[in-house]
Amino acid sequence: MAKQPEQNNSQVRKSYQWELKRTLGFIGGTIGYRLLRRLSPGSTGNNDYTAYEGRSKLEVLFGPGIWKELAGKVVLDFGCEGGFEAIDIAKNGAKKVIGVDLYEDTLAGAQRRAEEAGVADRCLFTSKAGEKVDVVVTLDAFEHFADPAGMLRLMGNLLKDNGSILACFGPTWYHPLGGHGFSIFPWAHLVFTENAIMRWYGEFSPEKATKFSEVRGGLNQMTIRRFERIVAMSDFRFESLEAVPIRKLELMQNRLTREFTTAVVRCKSVRREAPAASR
Ligand SMILES: C[S@@+](CC[C@H](N)C(=O)[O-])C[C@H]1O[C@@H](n2cnc3c(N)ncnc32)[C@H](O)[C@@H]1O
């Protein structure tokens, strides 16, 4: 039997809402909005997507052993966006890769890339996966899901009994750039109120977002603690969990500082009741 969660979902949600109320910005109103406009007119900051250029993101995050782990398997890439990692997985020996994301335009781009890469016969991009898989891979997505606990349940439904979930995501909310594009300077997303940020963002963005959670792709203000609690309440347990430190803050990282000093969370989760021999 799966271990029963100590708290129910609504208790966790309530305590998380309270946590957010305590931490969401202190410069708001017209002053906050005007300051943001002055600091970063017409665009968000922190939009550097070059970190993995010319390298395999999966290999950087999980090491070269990842290919052995995925070889011959049916793999689900949850939150696959443009399909780059799904294609990488297919090229490196997976039997089949299913990429799931929310947007049809994104999925169409991923499909086209798979065709260009010559792996379209092993790739499927869809917004609704149904097939059982051996491994779920999910990269930089847990801090974006509107309902992360629900997504973990969905991953569980799509996973064979002895399957595993490989997740790596970040920056988490208290990281200096945890607000993603909204972190126009370190921790700006914690300095300004959500209302002030959204008012500023609404001026140049075609999105009609009034909350972080409403921007395209979502942003759920995930913390390491919240993620641990979501997994603790699920049918899964961590086989491994690492809060990988920001390199320059490595010496400062400990249990108390980790929310502020962690670059990414990397973990492998398996079902609580899965027989050890079958993994
Ligand atoms: C930051 S991107 C990461 C993309 C890719 N995995 C990578 O590592 O580059 C997060 C992706 O998660 C997707 N996403 C958010 N919520 C989702 C959901 N409920 N189901 C599927 N995908 C979702 C977003 O659309 C977005 O493409």
The ligand as an ORCA input file, in Angstrom:
! r2SCAN-3c Opt
* xyz 0 1
  C      10.258     26.461    -19.452
  S       9.473     25.394    -20.536
  C      10.602     24.035    -20.534
  C      10.655     23.358    -21.848
  C      11.637     22.216    -21.993
  N      11.255     21.083    -21.190
  C      13.030     22.654    -21.691
  O      13.618     22.124    -20.749
  O      13.568     23.512    -22.383
  C       8.091     24.740    -19.625
  C       7.082     24.088    -20.510
  O       6.058     23.470    -19.714
  C       4.851     23.606    -20.431
  N       3.697     23.390    -19.570
  C       3.222     24.191    -18.583
  N       2.119     23.649    -18.046
  C       1.892     22.472    -18.695
  C       0.899     21.459    -18.595
  N      -0.084     21.546    -17.727
  N       0.987     20.391    -19.422
  C       1.997     20.304    -20.319
  N       2.952     21.231    -20.460
  C       2.904     22.308    -19.671
  C       4.925     25.011    -20.995
  O       4.020     25.221    -22.047
  C       6.373     25.085    -21.422
  O       6.551     24.710    -22.753
*
